[in-house]
Amino acid sequence: MPRSRNVSSFIMTSGAFAAVMGPGLARASDAAGKIDTGDTAWILISTALVMLMTPGLAMFYGGMVRRKNVLGTIMHSFIAIALVSVQWVLFGYSLAFGPDVNGLIGNLSWAGLAGVGTAPNADYAATVPHLAFMAYQMMFAVITPALISGAFAERMKFSTYLVFSLAWTTIVYDPVAHWVWGAGGWMKGLGVLDFAGGIVVHATSGFSALAAALYIGKRKGFLQESMPPHDLPLTVFGAGILWFGWFGFNAGSALSSGGLAAVAFVTTHTAAVAATLTWTLVEWYYRGKPTMFGAATGAIAGLATITPAAGYVSSMAALAIGAGAGLLCYTALNAKVKFRYDDSLDAFGVHGVGGMLGTVMAGVFASTAINAGGSNGLFFGNPRQLAIQAGAVLLIAAYSFAVSMVLFKVIDKAMGLRVAKDEEIEGLDISQHGEAGYTH
């Protein structure tokens, strides 16, 4: 993703001096004269679409758990909107996209959105207000820790979740976003392709989710008693909202309303439908019946997998990527039973595996005929891009897993991670929030 830069503007009018910083830079944007209203409208719409994905995730996850945990699970996503947005405005955006420090992190000169106003920033989005780009990126930051919550649903203390999410966003998400998308970021300098977050969003959250599942341990009764989704229609509705919002997630990452957005829009849908069909057919073959739960999960797997490649590959490549996602992510979900780890809502199997697969496939199918700002992949005569993609996603997976494991250990010693056994039996809705999702 491109990036922009702004400095505080000092304006003299009628002999009076006004120091204007942050959002109040209308005159600066007028002077720049580069704002495209069509591009700006598309980015603002895409921002709203991506924001809606987090409540969609809340419903997707909420329907999968038992009745006694539905509100606690929904709360994980809903509170992330507030918590991460505040962090982003105060200092997160500056760390992720602020002026570069040795390729590793942004400095704090944009903390509190100082200098982030309505003038475009050519480093990121040259035709939309810097504030619009900041808000768009905020919604990516919001949903990422919420994705992790699927791994420890039904057993983590809410207070611990808040501390972990804040620390994780600051130590994992912000630096990785800078490495891959920030101007001066070292992975961006190597030519890593990540159109909309296969590495930054899905690999980080997926492998952190694996760390969570392994460290926190299994739910009481896991593999000993049935734990079916308590409201599958709610899960399917959430999947539909996620699918709808994903058009803003991927097509919005073109940062303009032109042809590249159209490419990403079509590849996003193509991969999703291919994964849905593949998952359904594979499940039908192995289990004897196709399930609605499988179809919905397959769609999300396809969407997660195409994310890093959406603006670099053709529609036929997206079809192949989606089919691969349906097969590989289905296999990964079933592997958790074999290996006996409790990734409650399959955050690793869908997002970790899908994000890794999509990132690698970008190195296979990417073409400069699709996006001149990208690179050719293996199938277009550039095997080096495949090596770059594989190395980058493996490194980020290891970093996310290791840092998350350390965070869990530190927070566990400081305040404990899991609810008490009797609270887990009672359910998190009552024990953590004092309310019930259903009164009859």
N, C-alpha and C positions, 0 to 999 in steps of 0.2 A: 504494500500500500504506500502510495506517495505521502508526502508530509510537508507541512508548511511552517513558516516562522514569522513571528510578530514581535515588535518591541513596543514599549510604552510610548504613547504619543502625547506630546505636550503642545497644547493649542493656545494661541493668543487671540482673543477676540475682544473688541471694543476696549482695549487697554486693560482688560482683566485677564489674569492668568489662570488657566484651569489645567491641572494635571489629570489627564484622563488615561485610565488603563483598563484592561479587560474588556467587557462587553461594550463599553461606550465609545467605540471607534468608528462610528458611522461615516464621519468625514474622511477618515483614512481609507475606508473601503471605496468611497466615491472617487477619491483621488487615484486609487489603484486602477479603477475602471475595468477590472478583469472578471467581475462576478457574472456568471452565466445563470440566468434565472431558471432555465430548464434543468441544468445540472443541480442547482441548489434545491429546487423542488424535489427532484428525485432523491437526493441525499436525505432531506428531511423526511420524506415518506419512508425511505429505507430505514432510517433511524427508528421511526415509530414501529415498523414491521419487526425489527430486531428486538425492540423493547417488548413487544407482544410475545415473543418466543419464550421469555422467562415465565410468565404466567401459563403459557402453553406447556412448558416443561413441568410446572407445578401440577397441572392436571394429569399429564402423562405419567409422572411418577406417583402422584397421589392415588390414582386408580389402581396401581399395582400392589400397594401394600394392604395390610389387613385393616378392617374398619377402625380399630382402636388407634391407628397411627396416621390416619389420612390428613388431619390438620397439621400435625407435626411435620409431616413430609412436605405438604404444600408450603408451610411456613419457611422451610429451608430456601426455597426459590424466591418467595415473595420478599423475605427480609434482605436477600442479596441485592435486590434492586435498590433498596435504601442504603445499605451498608457500603456497598462498592461504589455507588454513585457519589457518596460523600467523600470517600477515599480518593476517587478519581479527580474530583474538583479540587480538593485540598492539595494533593501532591502526586497522585497516581499518574495522571496524564503527563505531568512534567517528567516523571521518571521514565515513562514509556516512550514519549515522543519529543521530549524537550531537547535542547541543544546537547549534542553528543559529548560524552566523556570517555575517551579511549575505546570507543566501539562497544562499551559494556552497559552503559546506562545513560539516561538523560539527566541533566543537572536540574536543580530546583528553581531555575529562573522563571518558570511558568507556574510555580506553585500558587494556588488560589486563583488560577487562570489569569495571572498577571501577564499582560501583553497578548492574551488570546482574545482577539476581538473579531470584528466583522470583515476585516481585510483578509483576502485569501493568502495562503501560505504556499508558495510554489514548491516547496519540498514535499508536500503531501497532496494537496488538492488545489490546483491553481485557479479553479473557476468557481469555487464555493467559499463562503465565509469560513475562517478558521474555527469559529465557534461551532459551525455545523459539523465539520470534520471531527472536532473534539467530542461532540455529543454522540456522533455515530460510533466512534471508537469506545465510548463509555458503555454502550449496550453490549459490545463484545466482552468487555471486562466483567460486566454484571453476570452474564449467563455462565461464564466459565467455572467459577467455584460452585455455582448451583448444580452443574453437571456432576461434580464430584460427589455430591450428597447422595446420589443413588447408590453408592457403594456401601454406605454405613446407615442406610435408612432403618428405622425401627430400633436403634440402640445407642445413638450418641446423645449426650447432653446438649441442650440448646445453647447454653452459655459457652461451652467448649467449641461448638460449631461457629459461633460468632468470632471468637478469638482466632481459631484456625483460618477462617475465611479471610479475615483482615490481614493476618500475617502471610498467608499463602499468596494472596493477590499482590502484596508488596514485594515478596521475596522471589516468587516464581513467575507470576504472570507479567508483571511490569518489565523485569529485565528481559524475558524471552521476547516480549512484544518489541522491545527496543532492538534486540539482536537481529530479528527477522524483518521488521517493518520500519524501524527508526532510521532517519537519515544519519549515516555514519555507523549504523549497527554492523557488527563484524560478519554476521551471517548474510546480511543483505549484500555486503561487499563481496562475498564469495559467490554470489549469484543464486542463492537459495530461492526457490519458487514456492510461495505459499499465498495463493490468491486471496483466500478469505479465512484462513485459520486452521488448516489441517494440523500444523505444528503448534501454532500459538494457542489455539483453543482446544482442539480435540486430543492431540498427543499429550499436552500438559495435564489436562483434566483426567484423561483416561488412565495414564500411568500413575498419577497421584491417587486415583480411585483404587487402583490395584494395591498400592501401598496401604491405603486405608483398610481395605478388606483384610489384608494379611495381618496388619498390626492390631486392629480392633477385635478381630476374631468373629466367629459365627454368631448368628442370632440363636437364642435359646430354642431348641427344637429343630434347628436346620437339618434337613435330610432325614429327620425322624418323624415329623408331622407335616401335613399338607399346609402350604402357605400360598394359596392361589390369590390372584388379584381380586380385591373385594368389589371393584366397580370397573369392569372392562370397558363399558361404553365411555366412561370418563377418560380412560387412557387413550382410547381411539380418538376422542374429541381433541385431547391434548396433542396427539400426533398430527391431527389435521391442522391445528393452529401452528405447530412447529413447521410443518411443510409450507404453509402459507407464508410464515415469517421468513423462511429460509430464502425466499426470492429476494428479500431485502438484504439478507446476510451475504449472499453470493453475488447477485447482480448489482447490489449497491456498492460492492467492493470495486467496481469499475470506476467509481467516483465521478461518473458522468452519465448522462442519459442517452448515450450514443450506441454504436454498434456493439461495443464490447459488453455492455450491460445486457444486450439482447442475447449474445453468445452465452454468457454465464447463466442467464435465465433459462435458456433451453437446455443446456447441459445439466443444470441442477435438476430439472424435472425429469429428464431422460434417465439419469442415473437412479433417481428415486423409484421410478416405475420399474426399471430393470431389476433393482434389488428386491422390490416387493414381490415381483413375479418369481424371481429365482428362489427367494426364501420360502415362498409358499409351496413351490413345486418340490424343493428339497425336503421340507418338513412333511409334506404329503407322502413322499416316497419312503422316508424313514419312520414316520410315526403313524402312517395309515390315514390320517385326516389333516386337512389344512385348517389352521386356526386363525381367528381374527387377531389374537395377540401376536402371532408370528408375522402376519402381514404388516401390522403396524410397526413392529420392531424392525422388520426388514426395510420399510420405508425410511426410518430414521437412520439405519445403517447406511443406506445408499446416499442420503443427504450428507451425512458426516464424511463419507468417503470421497465424494466429489468436491467437497469444499476447497481443498488446496489446489485442485486442478481446474476448477470451473471456468476460469477465464483464459486458460492456456490450451485447451484441447477441443477437438471436434465433437459433434454429437454422437458419431459412431464410437469414438473412443469413450465417451461418457457412458454409452450403452454397455461396453465391455467392463468399465470400472464399476458400474452399478451391479452387474451380474457377479463380478468378483466379490463385491462387498456382501451380497446376499449369501454367497457360499461360505466365505471365510468368517464373517461375523456369526453366522449360524453355528459354524464349527466351534468358534471361540466360546459362545454362550454355553454350549453343551459340555465343553471341556471343564467348566467350573465344578460340575458334579464329579467328574473323574478325579480332579485334583483337590476336591473338597475344600474350596475356599468360598466364602459367602460374599460375593459381589451382588448385593441384594437386588438391584434393579439394572444390572448389566452395564454399568457405566464404562468399565474397562472393555468388555467384549464388543460394545458398539463404538464407543468414541476412541478408546485407545487403539484397538485393532483397526478400526475404520480410518482414523486419522493417519496412522502409519502407512496403511495400504495406499490411501489416496495420495500421500506425499511422494511415495515411491513411484506410483503410476504417473504422476506429473513428470517425473524424470524419464518415463518411457514414451508418453504420448504428446508431450508439449510440442507446439509448433509455432514458429514465428509468423507463419501464414495466418494463424488465428490471432496472435497477439505479438505485434512487433516489439513490444516492450518486455517480452519474456525471453524464452530461449528454446532452441530445438532440443528434443529429448532423444533417447536411444533410437527410436524408430525413424528419426529424421537425421541420423548421422552424427549424433553427439552423445556417445556413451558416458562422457564426463559428467553430464548433467544428472544421470542416474546415480552415479557415485556421490555427487554432492547432495542429492536429495536423501539418499539412504544414510549417509553419514550424519547429516543434520538432524534427521528425525530420531535416529538412535541416540545421539548425544542428548537431545532435549528429553527423550523418554527417560534416560538414565538420570539426568539432572532433576527432573520433576519427581521421579520416584524417590531418589535419595534425600532431597530436601524435604519432601513431604514426610518421609519416615522420621527424619530428625525432628521436624515440627511436632509430629504426633508424640514422640517420646518426651520432648520437653514439656508440652502442654499436659500430657498425662501425669507427669510428676508434679506439675504445678497445681492442677485443678481436677484431674481425672477426666477420662474421655467418655466412658460408658455410664449409662444410667444404672441404678441398682437393679438387682434381679427382680425384686417385687415391682419396681416401676416399669421394667420391661414387660412383665406379665400383665400389668394393669393397662399398659399402652402409653405412648408418649403424649397423646392428646390431653389426657387427664393429668399425668404426672409432671409434664413439662409446661403445659399451658392452661390447665384448669378449665378445659372446655371439651365438648364432644362434637365430633363432626355430624353425628346423627343422634337425635333424641328419641327415636322410636324405630 
